[in-house]
Amino acid sequence: MYNPFVPFTEDILRSLQQDGMHFLVLQRFEWPRLNRATTFLVTPYAHIELAKEHEHNLKEKEGKLLDISKDADKVLALLKKETGYHLFLDRFKETNWNKRMLKVYERNIVNYLRSRSTFTRHDSIDINFTLKFGRLIAEVRATDKSLDVPAFELIK
């Protein structure tokens, strides 16, 4: 299983605090072989307005905004191994992550496109993964067709 996101650690939390990134949006994150109930993507912000805009774009019970200048203990509690929680920073471990996603999950992507879309094997398809408000989206494009779908749907 390939996951391109940086695991969220205590060191990262401390670094964010030092850099003035006091606002974190924690939201549920779906990834193969990880339990959605205990897996979260963390998006840091220096400005409360941007963090609130992100929070406003979340679905009900998808996540919440925390101020780590007040709530660092809550985040630290989630980072303990015995809790079973998995937190990832909204940053990628490597620059070629997009290509690697396509390679690792190629079979799943092809199966999804054949069974759940109007794309055919003759279409010249471009797939780009983007992060929008903490959600990894697959943008699938062909000459006359397009599809934006949560990346998890393609790779699961």
C-alpha positions in Angstrom: 0.0 0.0 0.0 1.4 3.4 -1.0 0.4 6.5 0.8 2.0 9.7 -0.5 1.3 11.8 2.6 3.7 12.6 5.4 2.8 10.9 8.7 1.9 13.6 11.3 4.3 13.4 14.3 5.0 15.3 17.6 8.0 16.9 15.8 5.8 18.2 13.1 3.3 19.6 15.6 6.1 21.4 17.4 7.5 22.8 14.2 4.0 24.1 13.2 3.7 25.8 16.6 7.1 27.4 16.1 6.2 28.6 12.6 3.0 30.2 13.8 0.7 27.6 12.2 -1.7 27.4 15.2 -4.8 26.4 13.4 -5.3 22.8 12.3 -8.2 21.3 10.4 -8.4 17.6 11.2 -10.7 15.7 8.8 -11.5 12.1 8.1 -9.3 10.6 5.5 -10.0 7.5 3.5 -7.1 5.3 2.3 -6.8 1.6 1.4 -6.3 -0.6 4.4 -6.8 2.2 6.9 -9.9 2.6 9.0 -11.8 5.8 8.1 -12.9 6.2 11.7 -9.4 6.5 13.0 -7.5 8.1 10.0 -7.2 11.9 9.6 -5.6 14.4 7.3 -4.2 17.4 9.1 -4.1 20.8 7.3 -2.3 23.6 9.1 -3.0 27.3 8.8 -1.4 30.4 10.1 -4.6 32.5 9.7 -7.9 31.7 11.3 -9.9 33.0 8.3 -8.4 30.4 5.9 -8.8 27.6 8.5 -12.5 28.6 8.9 -13.0 28.6 5.2 -11.6 25.1 5.0 -13.8 24.0 8.0 -16.9 25.5 6.3 -16.3 23.3 3.3 -16.3 20.1 5.4 -19.4 17.8 5.4 -21.1 17.2 8.7 -18.9 15.1 11.1 -16.1 15.1 8.5 -13.7 17.0 10.7 -13.1 20.1 12.8 -10.8 23.0 13.4 -8.4 23.1 16.4 -6.3 25.9 17.8 -3.1 24.1 18.9 -2.1 27.1 21.0 -5.0 25.9 23.3 -5.7 22.3 22.1 -2.2 20.8 21.5 -2.9 18.1 24.2 -5.9 16.9 22.1 -3.7 16.4 19.1 -0.9 14.8 21.1 -3.3 12.3 22.6 -4.3 11.2 19.1 -0.6 10.6 18.2 0.0 8.0 20.9 0.4 4.6 19.2 -2.0 2.7 21.5 -4.9 4.9 20.4 -4.9 3.3 16.9 -5.2 6.7 15.2 -3.4 7.5 12.0 -2.7 11.2 11.2 -1.2 12.5 8.0 0.0 16.0 7.2 -1.4 17.4 4.0 2.1 17.4 2.4 3.6 14.8 0.1 6.6 12.7 0.9 8.1 13.0 -2.5 7.9 15.1 -5.6 6.9 12.2 -8.0 4.0 11.1 -5.8 1.4 11.7 -8.6 3.2 9.4 -11.1 3.8 6.8 -8.3 0.1 6.8 -7.4 -0.8 6.1 -11.1 1.7 3.2 -11.2 0.9 1.6 -7.9 -2.8 1.8 -8.3 -3.0 1.4 -12.1 -5.1 -1.8 -11.9 -7.6 -0.3 -9.5 -7.9 2.9 -11.6 -8.4 0.9 -14.9 -11.1 -1.3 -13.2 -12.9 1.8 -11.9 -12.8 3.6 -15.2 -14.0 0.6 -17.1 -16.9 -0.3 -14.8 -18.0 3.1 -13.5 -17.4 5.7 -16.2 -17.9 6.3 -19.9 -14.2 6.2 -20.7 -13.1 3.5 -23.0 -9.7 1.8 -23.6 -9.3 3.9 -26.8 -9.5 7.2 -24.9 -6.3 9.0 -24.3 -6.7 9.7 -20.6 -4.8 12.1 -18.3 -5.2 11.7 -14.6 -4.0 14.3 -12.1 -4.4 14.1 -8.4 -5.1 17.3 -6.5 -5.8 18.3 -2.9 -8.9 20.4 -2.4 -9.9 21.3 1.1 -8.1 18.3 2.5 -9.7 15.9 -0.1 -7.5 14.1 -2.6 -9.4 14.4 -5.9 -8.6 12.5 -9.1 -9.2 14.7 -12.2 -9.6 12.4 -15.1 -9.5 14.0 -18.6 -9.9 12.9 -22.2 -10.5 14.9 -25.3 -14.2 15.1 -24.9 -14.8 13.7 -21.4 -13.9 14.7 -17.9 -14.5 13.3 -14.4 -13.6 14.5 -10.9 -13.8 11.8 -8.3 -12.5 11.3 -4.8 -9.1 9.5 -5.3 -10.1 6.8 -2.8 -12.9 5.7 -5.2 -10.3 5.0 -7.9 -7.7 3.3 -5.8 -9.6 1.2 -3.3 
